[in-house]
């Protein structure tokens, strides 16, 4: 699971659209779903679009995995943060992913613990 979670974070950081789309297709089941308080999408195109939108909103930020990947059966949860490279996180949360039988991600349920205030 650690490798899968690391590749998941890498996909959120991938700036090249073609490479990002390839990473999404490799990581998520064809009918995979991503849902958090701000998004609810399914399929590779929807997931890729959400990642692209987050990158557009925070162009110079990077996602970082926080310590403590926890997994059992076909479920994994992990914390992450988003902020400028080498700087303090502006956004933080955790995701819970359900893994499909083929080893790709079926569903991700994201939670936001820290968000910027306007």
N, CA, C and O atoms as CSV, one atom per row, in Angstrom:
chain,resi,resn,atom,element,x,y,z
A,1,UNK,N,N,0.820,-1.206,0.000
A,1,UNK,CA,C,0.000,0.000,0.000
A,1,UNK,C,C,0.859,1.263,0.000
A,1,UNK,O,O,0.470,2.275,-0.584
A,2,UNK,N,N,2.025,1.214,0.650
A,2,UNK,CA,C,2.879,2.401,0.687
A,2,UNK,C,C,3.256,2.860,-0.718
A,2,UNK,O,O,3.260,4.058,-1.000
A,3,UNK,N,N,3.575,1.909,-1.603
A,3,UNK,CA,C,3.927,2.256,-2.975
A,3,UNK,C,C,2.737,2.876,-3.695
A,3,UNK,O,O,2.892,3.870,-4.405
A,4,UNK,N,N,1.572,2.310,-3.522
A,4,UNK,CA,C,0.366,2.838,-4.168
A,4,UNK,C,C,0.085,4.269,-3.696
A,4,UNK,O,O,-0.220,5.143,-4.507
A,5,UNK,N,N,0.187,4.500,-2.410
A,5,UNK,CA,C,-0.062,5.838,-1.856
A,5,UNK,C,C,0.988,6.827,-2.361
A,5,UNK,O,O,0.657,7.972,-2.669
A,6,UNK,N,N,2.220,6.407,-2.447
A,6,UNK,CA,C,3.282,7.270,-2.962
A,6,UNK,C,C,3.008,7.642,-4.425
A,6,UNK,O,O,3.182,8.798,-4.811
A,7,UNK,N,N,2.589,6.689,-5.221
A,7,UNK,CA,C,2.253,6.960,-6.623
A,7,UNK,C,C,1.028,7.863,-6.725
A,7,UNK,O,O,0.941,8.677,-7.643
A,8,UNK,N,N,0.095,7.735,-5.814
A,8,UNK,CA,C,-1.089,8.590,-5.759
A,8,UNK,C,C,-0.669,10.046,-5.528
A,8,UNK,O,O,-1.127,10.942,-6.237
A,9,UNK,N,N,0.194,10.281,-4.548
A,9,UNK,CA,C,0.689,11.635,-4.275
A,9,UNK,C,C,1.466,12.156,-5.480
A,9,UNK,O,O,1.329,13.324,-5.846
A,10,UNK,N,N,2.273,11.310,-6.095
A,10,UNK,CA,C,3.018,11.717,-7.293
A,10,UNK,C,C,2.072,12.167,-8.411
A,10,UNK,O,O,2.366,13.129,-9.121
A,11,UNK,N,N,0.945,11.478,-8.568
A,11,UNK,CA,C,-0.025,11.862,-9.609
A,11,UNK,C,C,-0.576,13.257,-9.339
A,11,UNK,O,O,-0.757,14.041,-10.271
A,12,UNK,N,N,-0.844,13.573,-8.076
A,12,UNK,CA,C,-1.350,14.907,-7.729
A,12,UNK,C,C,-0.295,15.983,-7.974
A,12,UNK,O,O,-0.640,17.155,-8.132
A,13,UNK,N,N,0.968,15.612,-8.008
A,13,UNK,CA,C,2.051,16.567,-8.243
A,13,UNK,C,C,2.499,16.622,-9.696
A,13,UNK,O,O,3.274,17.504,-10.066
A,14,UNK,N,N,2.034,15.708,-10.516
A,14,UNK,CA,C,2.489,15.652,-11.909
A,14,UNK,C,C,1.920,16.819,-12.710
A,14,UNK,O,O,0.706,16.937,-12.877
A,15,UNK,N,N,2.811,17.682,-13.203
A,15,UNK,CA,C,2.384,18.884,-13.932
A,15,UNK,C,C,2.172,18.633,-15.426
A,15,UNK,O,O,1.382,19.333,-16.059
A,16,UNK,N,N,2.854,17.662,-15.988
A,16,UNK,CA,C,2.692,17.369,-17.407
A,16,UNK,C,C,1.345,16.669,-17.622
A,16,UNK,O,O,1.124,15.584,-17.085
A,17,UNK,N,N,0.437,17.284,-18.409
A,17,UNK,CA,C,-0.910,16.711,-18.564
A,17,UNK,C,C,-0.928,15.271,-19.075
A,17,UNK,O,O,-1.714,14.461,-18.585
A,18,UNK,N,N,-0.091,14.938,-20.038
A,18,UNK,CA,C,-0.083,13.573,-20.576
A,18,UNK,C,C,0.431,12.580,-19.542
A,18,UNK,O,O,-0.122,11.490,-19.395
A,19,UNK,N,N,1.485,12.954,-18.829
A,19,UNK,CA,C,2.028,12.070,-17.788
A,19,UNK,C,C,1.047,11.922,-16.639
A,19,UNK,O,O,0.909,10.840,-16.068
A,20,UNK,N,N,0.360,13.019,-16.297
A,20,UNK,CA,C,-0.634,12.954,-15.223
A,20,UNK,C,C,-1.772,12.021,-15.619
A,20,UNK,O,O,-2.197,11.189,-14.818
A,21,UNK,N,N,-2.266,12.151,-16.843
A,21,UNK,CA,C,-3.365,11.296,-17.303
A,21,UNK,C,C,-2.935,9.829,-17.300
A,21,UNK,O,O,-3.714,8.953,-16.923
A,22,UNK,N,N,-1.701,9.562,-17.717
A,22,UNK,CA,C,-1.195,8.183,-17.694
A,22,UNK,C,C,-1.134,7.655,-16.263
A,22,UNK,O,O,-1.461,6.496,-16.010
A,23,UNK,N,N,-0.717,8.506,-15.330
A,23,UNK,CA,C,-0.655,8.095,-13.920
A,23,UNK,C,C,-2.048,7.802,-13.387
A,23,UNK,O,O,-2.243,6.822,-12.668
A,24,UNK,N,N,-3.018,8.642,-13.731
A,24,UNK,CA,C,-4.409,8.423,-13.292
A,24,UNK,C,C,-4.920,7.099,-13.833
A,24,UNK,O,O,-5.528,6.324,-13.095
A,25,UNK,N,N,-4.685,6.831,-15.098
A,25,UNK,CA,C,-5.160,5.582,-15.700
A,25,UNK,C,C,-4.499,4.366,-15.077
A,25,UNK,O,O,-5.133,3.320,-14.932
A,26,UNK,N,N,-3.230,4.493,-14.706
A,26,UNK,CA,C,-2.528,3.374,-14.072
A,26,UNK,C,C,-2.988,3.152,-12.640
A,26,UNK,O,O,-3.001,2.017,-12.163
A,27,UNK,N,N,-3.364,4.221,-11.949
A,27,UNK,CA,C,-3.719,4.138,-10.531
A,27,UNK,C,C,-5.175,3.798,-10.265
A,27,UNK,O,O,-5.466,3.026,-9.351
A,28,UNK,N,N,-6.097,4.354,-11.040
A,28,UNK,CA,C,-7.524,4.222,-10.763
A,28,UNK,C,C,-8.195,3.202,-11.671
A,28,UNK,O,O,-7.858,3.076,-12.848
A,29,UNK,N,N,-9.141,2.484,-11.105
A,29,UNK,CA,C,-10.008,1.625,-11.906
A,29,UNK,C,C,-10.746,2.497,-12.916
A,29,UNK,O,O,-10.930,3.693,-12.691
A,30,UNK,N,N,-11.165,1.904,-14.019
A,30,UNK,CA,C,-11.829,2.666,-15.074
A,30,UNK,C,C,-13.016,3.469,-14.553
A,30,UNK,O,O,-13.251,4.595,-14.989
A,31,UNK,N,N,-13.756,2.889,-13.625
A,31,UNK,CA,C,-14.923,3.569,-13.057
A,31,UNK,C,C,-14.624,4.109,-11.657
A,31,UNK,O,O,-15.532,4.292,-10.846
A,32,UNK,N,N,-13.350,4.358,-11.385
A,32,UNK,CA,C,-12.945,4.875,-10.076
A,32,UNK,C,C,-13.611,6.206,-9.767
A,32,UNK,O,O,-14.015,6.942,-10.668
A,33,UNK,N,N,-13.716,6.499,-8.491
A,33,UNK,CA,C,-14.405,7.714,-8.037
A,33,UNK,C,C,-13.529,8.453,-7.037
A,33,UNK,O,O,-12.841,7.837,-6.223
A,34,UNK,N,N,-13.563,9.789,-7.108
A,34,UNK,CA,C,-12.896,10.651,-6.146
A,34,UNK,C,C,-13.940,11.603,-5.586
A,34,UNK,O,O,-14.639,12.277,-6.342
A,35,UNK,N,N,-14.047,11.661,-4.268
A,35,UNK,CA,C,-15.009,12.555,-3.640
A,35,UNK,C,C,-14.377,13.195,-2.405
A,35,UNK,O,O,-13.756,12.523,-1.582
A,36,UNK,N,N,-14.554,14.514,-2.301
A,36,UNK,CA,C,-14.157,15.258,-1.112
A,36,UNK,C,C,-15.194,16.372,-0.936
A,36,UNK,O,O,-16.150,16.426,-1.710
A,37,UNK,N,N,-15.045,17.245,0.033
A,37,UNK,CA,C,-16.067,18.269,0.242
A,37,UNK,C,C,-16.273,19.208,-0.953
A,37,UNK,O,O,-17.300,19.881,-1.037
A,38,UNK,N,N,-15.312,19.259,-1.872
A,38,UNK,CA,C,-15.400,20.181,-2.998
A,38,UNK,C,C,-15.578,19.501,-4.347
A,38,UNK,O,O,-15.814,20.182,-5.345
A,39,UNK,N,N,-15.472,18.196,-4.403
A,39,UNK,CA,C,-15.517,17.486,-5.686
A,39,UNK,C,C,-16.187,16.132,-5.534
A,39,UNK,O,O,-16.139,15.512,-4.472
A,40,UNK,N,N,-16.808,15.688,-6.610
A,40,UNK,CA,C,-17.373,14.344,-6.681
A,40,UNK,C,C,-17.346,13.945,-8.150
A,40,UNK,O,O,-18.231,14.313,-8.922
A,41,UNK,N,N,-16.315,13.183,-8.528
A,41,UNK,CA,C,-16.122,12.819,-9.924
A,41,UNK,C,C,-15.868,11.329,-10.050
A,41,UNK,O,O,-15.463,10.665,-9.095
A,42,UNK,N,N,-16.111,10.819,-11.245
A,42,UNK,CA,C,-15.858,9.411,-11.525
A,42,UNK,C,C,-15.189,9.297,-12.890
A,42,UNK,O,O,-15.374,10.141,-13.767
A,43,UNK,N,N,-14.414,8.240,-13.045
A,43,UNK,CA,C,-13.729,7.987,-14.306
A,43,UNK,C,C,-12.425,8.751,-14.402
A,43,UNK,O,O,-12.194,9.727,-13.689
A,44,UNK,N,N,-11.583,8.279,-15.301
A,44,UNK,CA,C,-10.256,8.877,-15.453
A,44,UNK,C,C,-10.314,10.348,-15.834
A,44,UNK,O,O,-9.548,11.154,-15.305
A,45,UNK,N,N,-11.201,10.703,-16.734
A,45,UNK,CA,C,-11.286,12.093,-17.165
A,45,UNK,C,C,-11.678,13.013,-16.008
A,45,UNK,O,O,-11.087,14.078,-15.835
A,46,UNK,N,N,-12.666,12.607,-15.223
A,46,UNK,CA,C,-13.100,13.423,-14.098
A,46,UNK,C,C,-12.020,13.578,-13.041
A,46,UNK,O,O,-11.812,14.672,-12.516
A,47,UNK,N,N,-11.337,12.494,-12.730
A,47,UNK,CA,C,-10.277,12.535,-11.718
A,47,UNK,C,C,-9.121,13.404,-12.209
A,47,UNK,O,O,-8.598,14.228,-11.459
A,48,UNK,N,N,-8.727,13.218,-13.463
A,48,UNK,CA,C,-7.661,14.024,-14.044
A,48,UNK,C,C,-8.028,15.508,-14.034
A,48,UNK,O,O,-7.176,16.356,-13.770
A,49,UNK,N,N,-9.279,15.820,-14.319
A,49,UNK,CA,C,-9.737,17.213,-14.325
A,49,UNK,C,C,-9.659,17.842,-12.937
A,49,UNK,O,O,-9.268,19.001,-12.804
A,50,UNK,N,N,-10.027,17.093,-11.910
A,50,UNK,CA,C,-9.949,17.615,-10.542
A,50,UNK,C,C,-8.496,17.902,-10.164
A,50,UNK,O,O,-8.198,18.950,-9.592
A,51,UNK,N,N,-7.602,16.984,-10.478
A,51,UNK,CA,C,-6.189,17.204,-10.164
A,51,UNK,C,C,-5.684,18.446,-10.904
A,51,UNK,O,O,-4.989,19.276,-10.318
A,52,UNK,N,N,-6.026,18.575,-12.180
A,52,UNK,CA,C,-5.615,19.745,-12.952
A,52,UNK,C,C,-6.160,21.041,-12.374
A,52,UNK,O,O,-5.463,22.056,-12.358
A,53,UNK,N,N,-7.396,21.014,-11.900
A,53,UNK,CA,C,-8.005,22.207,-11.303
A,53,UNK,C,C,-7.298,22.610,-10.011
A,53,UNK,O,O,-7.086,23.797,-9.763
A,54,UNK,N,N,-6.935,21.633,-9.193
A,54,UNK,CA,C,-6.210,21.933,-7.953
A,54,UNK,C,C,-4.838,22.521,-8.291
A,54,UNK,O,O,-4.397,23.479,-7.656
A,55,UNK,N,N,-4.174,21.952,-9.281
A,55,UNK,CA,C,-2.871,22.487,-9.687
A,55,UNK,C,C,-2.995,23.913,-10.214
A,55,UNK,O,O,-2.118,24.741,-9.967
A,56,UNK,N,N,-4.076,24.210,-10.937
A,56,UNK,CA,C,-4.285,25.569,-11.444
A,56,UNK,C,C,-4.544,26.543,-10.294
A,56,UNK,O,O,-4.104,27.692,-10.343
A,57,UNK,N,N,-5.254,26.091,-9.268
A,57,UNK,CA,C,-5.557,26.947,-8.128
A,57,UNK,C,C,-4.324,27.197,-7.259
A,57,UNK,O,O,-4.172,28.275,-6.685
A,58,UNK,N,N,-3.451,26.200,-7.167
A,58,UNK,CA,C,-2.241,26.286,-6.342
A,58,UNK,C,C,-1.013,25.915,-7.184
A,58,UNK,O,O,-0.388,24.884,-6.933
A,59,UNK,N,N,-0.657,26.741,-8.181
A,59,UNK,CA,C,0.343,26.350,-9.176
A,59,UNK,C,C,1.744,26.072,-8.642
A,59,UNK,O,O,2.468,25.268,-9.229
A,60,UNK,N,N,2.137,26.698,-7.571
A,60,UNK,CA,C,3.499,26.509,-7.065
A,60,UNK,C,C,3.549,25.627,-5.820
A,60,UNK,O,O,4.576,25.557,-5.144
A,61,UNK,N,N,2.445,24.959,-5.521
A,61,UNK,CA,C,2.381,24.127,-4.325
A,61,UNK,C,C,2.640,22.666,-4.685
A,61,UNK,O,O,2.498,22.253,-5.836
A,62,UNK,N,N,3.023,21.903,-3.669
A,62,UNK,CA,C,3.235,20.463,-3.835
A,62,UNK,C,C,2.497,19.712,-2.730
A,62,UNK,O,O,2.357,20.195,-1.607
A,63,UNK,N,N,2.034,18.523,-3.082
A,63,UNK,CA,C,1.449,17.618,-2.101
A,63,UNK,C,C,2.567,16.833,-1.448
A,63,UNK,O,O,3.520,16.413,-2.105
A,64,UNK,N,N,2.438,16.641,-0.143
A,64,UNK,CA,C,3.377,15.833,0.622
A,64,UNK,C,C,2.585,14.840,1.460
A,64,UNK,O,O,1.571,15.184,2.067
A,65,UNK,N,N,3.058,13.624,1.481
A,65,UNK,CA,C,2.481,12.586,2.322
A,65,UNK,C,C,2.940,12.817,3.748
A,65,UNK,O,O,4.120,13.075,3.985
A,66,UNK,N,N,2.024,12.729,4.700
A,66,UNK,CA,C,2.421,12.822,6.098
A,66,UNK,C,C,2.631,11.406,6.633
A,66,UNK,O,O,2.072,10.455,6.086
A,67,UNK,N,N,3.418,11.252,7.680
A,67,UNK,CA,C,3.706,9.907,8.194
A,67,UNK,C,C,2.438,9.188,8.660
A,67,UNK,O,O,1.486,9.806,9.135
A,68,UNK,N,N,2.461,7.869,8.510
A,68,UNK,CA,C,1.402,7.068,9.088
A,68,UNK,C,C,0.397,6.476,8.128
A,68,UNK,O,O,-0.806,6.571,8.370
A,69,UNK,N,N,0.855,5.861,7.032
A,69,UNK,CA,C,-0.065,5.137,6.153
A,69,UNK,C,C,-0.605,3.945,6.934
A,69,UNK,O,O,0.160,3.177,7.518
A,70,UNK,N,N,-1.925,3.799,6.940
A,70,UNK,CA,C,-2.585,2.743,7.708
A,70,UNK,C,C,-3.487,1.963,6.763
A,70,UNK,O,O,-4.314,2.551,6.067
A,71,UNK,N,N,-3.333,0.642,6.732
A,71,UNK,CA,C,-4.110,-0.160,5.784
A,71,UNK,C,C,-4.542,-1.479,6.404
A,71,UNK,O,O,-3.867,-2.031,7.273
A,72,UNK,N,N,-5.673,-1.966,5.940
A,72,UNK,CA,C,-6.113,-3.328,6.223
A,72,UNK,C,C,-7.057,-3.753,5.105
A,72,UNK,O,O,-7.733,-2.922,4.498
A,73,UNK,N,N,-7.095,-5.020,4.849
A,73,UNK,CA,C,-7.908,-5.586,3.780
A,73,UNK,C,C,-7.700,-4.791,2.495
A,73,UNK,O,O,-6.579,-4.732,1.990
A,74,UNK,N,N,-8.733,-4.189,1.962
A,74,UNK,CA,C,-8.627,-3.428,0.707
A,74,UNK,C,C,-8.826,-1.932,0.941
A,74,UNK,O,O,-9.281,-1.216,0.049
A,75,UNK,N,N,-8.486,-1.461,2.140
A,75,UNK,CA,C,-8.698,-0.057,2.504
A,75,UNK,C,C,-7.387,0.525,3.041
A,75,UNK,O,O,-6.663,-0.128,3.791
A,76,UNK,N,N,-7.103,1.759,2.641
A,76,UNK,CA,C,-5.912,2.449,3.132
A,76,UNK,C,C,-6.285,3.892,3.452
A,76,UNK,O,O,-7.063,4.514,2.730
A,77,UNK,N,N,-5.723,4.422,4.541
A,77,UNK,CA,C,-5.924,5.829,4.882
A,77,UNK,C,C,-4.556,6.458,5.105
A,77,UNK,O,O,-3.619,5.819,5.584
A,78,UNK,N,N,-4.477,7.731,4.742
A,78,UNK,CA,C,-3.201,8.428,4.831
A,78,UNK,C,C,-3.444,9.924,4.861
A,78,UNK,O,O,-4.426,10.424,4.313
A,79,UNK,N,N,-2.536,10.623,5.507
A,79,UNK,CA,C,-2.608,12.073,5.585
A,79,UNK,C,C,-1.723,12.711,4.536
A,79,UNK,O,O,-0.758,12.112,4.061
A,80,UNK,N,N,-2.066,13.919,4.189
A,80,UNK,CA,C,-1.303,14.682,3.203
A,80,UNK,C,C,-1.396,16.166,3.537
A,80,UNK,O,O,-2.250,16.600,4.310
A,81,UNK,N,N,-0.506,16.917,2.941
A,81,UNK,CA,C,-0.555,18.366,3.080
A,81,UNK,C,C,-0.162,18.986,1.749
A,81,UNK,O,O,0.518,18.365,0.933
A,82,UNK,N,N,-0.597,20.207,1.547
A,82,UNK,CA,C,-0.338,20.938,0.318
A,82,UNK,C,C,0.184,22.316,0.679
A,82,UNK,O,O,-0.436,23.051,1.447
A,83,UNK,N,N,1.334,22.653,0.114
A,83,UNK,CA,C,1.917,23.957,0.384
A,83,UNK,C,C,3.075,24.221,-0.548
A,83,UNK,O,O,3.411,23.384,-1.385
A,84,UNK,N,N,3.683,25.378,-0.408
A,84,UNK,CA,C,4.842,25.680,-1.241
A,84,UNK,C,C,5.985,24.730,-0.913
A,84,UNK,O,O,6.145,24.316,0.235
A,85,UNK,N,N,6.783,24.382,-1.926
A,85,UNK,CA,C,7.919,23.494,-1.693
A,85,UNK,C,C,8.800,24.017,-0.570
A,85,UNK,O,O,9.293,25.143,-0.641
A,86,UNK,N,N,9.001,23.220,0.452
A,86,UNK,CA,C,9.819,23.616,1.585
A,86,UNK,C,C,9.135,24.554,2.562
A,86,UNK,O,O,9.735,24.949,3.562
A,87,UNK,N,N,7.876,24.920,2.284
A,87,UNK,CA,C,7.166,25.844,3.159
A,87,UNK,C,C,6.060,25.171,3.945
A,87,UNK,O,O,5.798,23.977,3.794
A,88,UNK,N,N,5.424,25.956,4.778
A,88,UNK,CA,C,4.333,25.451,5.617
A,88,UNK,C,C,3.109,25.101,4.773
A,88,UNK,O,O,2.796,25.794,3.804
A,89,UNK,N,N,2.434,24.044,5.140
A,89,UNK,CA,C,1.228,23.612,4.437
A,89,UNK,C,C,0.107,24.630,4.606
A,89,UNK,O,O,-0.102,25.161,5.697
A,90,UNK,N,N,-0.599,24.893,3.536
A,90,UNK,CA,C,-1.756,25.781,3.547
A,90,UNK,C,C,-3.041,24.950,3.630
A,90,UNK,O,O,-4.045,25.386,4.194
A,91,UNK,N,N,-2.986,23.758,3.061
A,91,UNK,CA,C,-4.122,22.829,3.071
A,91,UNK,C,C,-3.613,21.503,3.608
A,91,UNK,O,O,-2.487,21.105,3.310
A,92,UNK,N,N,-4.429,20.813,4.399
A,92,UNK,CA,C,-4.066,19.494,4.913
A,92,UNK,C,C,-5.323,18.661,5.059
A,92,UNK,O,O,-6.417,19.193,5.251
A,93,UNK,N,N,-5.160,17.364,4.968
A,93,UNK,CA,C,-6.294,16.473,5.124
A,93,UNK,C,C,-5.852,15.032,5.143
A,93,UNK,O,O,-4.670,14.723,5.297
A,94,UNK,N,N,-6.822,14.158,4.984
A,94,UNK,CA,C,-6.510,12.745,4.855
A,94,UNK,C,C,-7.489,12.120,3.886
A,94,UNK,O,O,-8.617,12.586,3.723
A,95,UNK,N,N,-7.038,11.059,3.249
A,95,UNK,CA,C,-7.845,10.330,2.277
A,95,UNK,C,C,-7.994,8.892,2.731
A,95,UNK,O,O,-7.110,8.328,3.376
A,96,UNK,N,N,-9.120,8.317,2.385
A,96,UNK,CA,C,-9.376,6.901,2.590
A,96,UNK,C,C,-9.637,6.316,1.209
A,96,UNK,O,O,-10.555,6.749,0.512
A,97,UNK,N,N,-8.836,5.337,0.813
A,97,UNK,CA,C,-8.971,4.734,-0.510
A,97,UNK,C,C,-9.386,3.275,-0.381
A,97,UNK,O,O,-8.906,2.544,0.485
A,98,UNK,N,N,-10.283,2.879,-1.257
A,98,UNK,CA,C,-10.701,1.478,-1.373
A,98,UNK,C,C,-10.050,0.938,-2.638
A,98,UNK,O,O,-10.145,1.541,-3.706
A,99,UNK,N,N,-9.397,-0.191,-2.505
A,99,UNK,CA,C,-8.645,-0.766,-3.604
A,99,UNK,C,C,-9.476,-1.844,-4.302
A,99,UNK,O,O,-10.066,-2.707,-3.653
A,100,UNK,N,N,-9.513,-1.777,-5.639
A,100,UNK,CA,C,-10.246,-2.753,-6.447
A,100,UNK,C,C,-9.481,-4.077,-6.492
A,100,UNK,O,O,-8.318,-4.152,-6.095
A,101,UNK,N,N,-10.142,-5.095,-6.971
A,101,UNK,CA,C,-9.524,-6.419,-7.040
A,101,UNK,C,C,-8.276,-6.437,-7.920
A,101,UNK,O,O,-7.377,-7.247,-7.695
A,102,UNK,N,N,-8.208,-5.549,-8.925
A,102,UNK,CA,C,-7.039,-5.518,-9.807
A,102,UNK,C,C,-5.881,-4.713,-9.227
A,102,UNK,O,O,-4.860,-4.538,-9.892
A,103,UNK,N,N,-6.023,-4.218,-7.990
A,103,UNK,CA,C,-4.954,-3.501,-7.323
A,103,UNK,C,C,-4.953,-2.005,-7.569
A,103,UNK,O,O,-4.133,-1.286,-6.999
A,104,UNK,N,N,-5.863,-1.526,-8.412
A,104,UNK,CA,C,-5.968,-0.084,-8.636
A,104,UNK,C,C,-6.974,0.500,-7.652
A,104,UNK,O,O,-7.700,-0.232,-6.980
A,105,UNK,N,N,-7.005,1.812,-7.578
A,105,UNK,CA,C,-7.904,2.506,-6.664
A,105,UNK,C,C,-9.322,2.490,-7.227
A,105,UNK,O,O,-9.541,2.846,-8.384
A,106,UNK,N,N,-10.273,2.079,-6.409
A,106,UNK,CA,C,-11.681,2.111,-6.801
A,106,UNK,C,C,-12.334,3.420,-6.373
A,106,UNK,O,O,-13.005,4.081,-7.167
A,107,UNK,N,N,-12.131,3.784,-5.121
A,107,UNK,CA,C,-12.745,4.998,-4.574
A,107,UNK,C,C,-11.767,5.691,-3.639
A,107,UNK,O,O,-11.010,5.045,-2.913
A,108,UNK,N,N,-11.797,7.016,-3.669
A,108,UNK,CA,C,-11.070,7.817,-2.696
A,108,UNK,C,C,-12.067,8.751,-2.044
A,108,UNK,O,O,-12.819,9.450,-2.723
A,109,UNK,N,N,-12.066,8.756,-0.720
A,109,UNK,CA,C,-12.902,9.653,0.070
A,109,UNK,C,C,-11.946,10.605,0.788
A,109,UNK,O,O,-11.212,10.198,1.689
A,110,UNK,N,N,-11.964,11.875,0.383
A,110,UNK,CA,C,-11.035,12.851,0.936
A,110,UNK,C,C,-11.687,13.722,1.991
A,110,UNK,O,O,-12.866,14.059,1.893
A,111,UNK,N,N,-10.919,14.078,2.990
A,111,UNK,CA,C,-11.366,14.944,4.066
A,111,UNK,C,C,-10.376,16.086,4.227
A,111,UNK,O,O,-9.165,15.873,4.176
A,112,UNK,N,N,-10.881,17.289,4.420
A,112,UNK,CA,C,-10.041,18.469,4.579
A,112,UNK,C,C,-10.009,18.881,6.044
A,112,UNK,O,O,-11.046,19.154,6.650
A,113,UNK,N,N,-8.807,18.923,6.602
A,113,UNK,CA,C,-8.636,19.313,8.005
A,113,UNK,C,C,-8.201,20.760,8.156
A,113,UNK,O,O,-8.474,21.404,9.169
A,114,UNK,N,N,-7.525,21.255,7.141
A,114,UNK,CA,C,-7.023,22.628,7.172
A,114,UNK,C,C,-7.210,23.221,5.782
A,114,UNK,O,O,-6.731,22.667,4.793
A,115,UNK,N,N,-7.901,24.341,5.713
A,115,UNK,CA,C,-8.123,25.030,4.435
A,115,UNK,C,C,-7.847,26.524,4.611
A,115,UNK,O,O,-8.021,27.067,5.702
A,116,UNK,N,N,-7.419,27.181,3.539
A,116,UNK,CA,C,-7.160,28.625,3.653
A,116,UNK,C,C,-8.450,29.390,3.902
A,116,UNK,O,O,-9.510,29.020,3.397
A,117,UNK,N,N,-8.354,30.436,4.666
A,117,UNK,CA,C,-9.522,31.291,4.887
A,117,UNK,C,C,-9.387,32.538,4.031
A,117,UNK,O,O,-8.297,33.097,3.913
A,118,UNK,N,N,-10.478,32.976,3.438
A,118,UNK,CA,C,-10.406,34.156,2.567
A,118,UNK,C,C,-10.133,35.443,3.318
A,118,UNK,O,O,-10.048,36.508,2.707
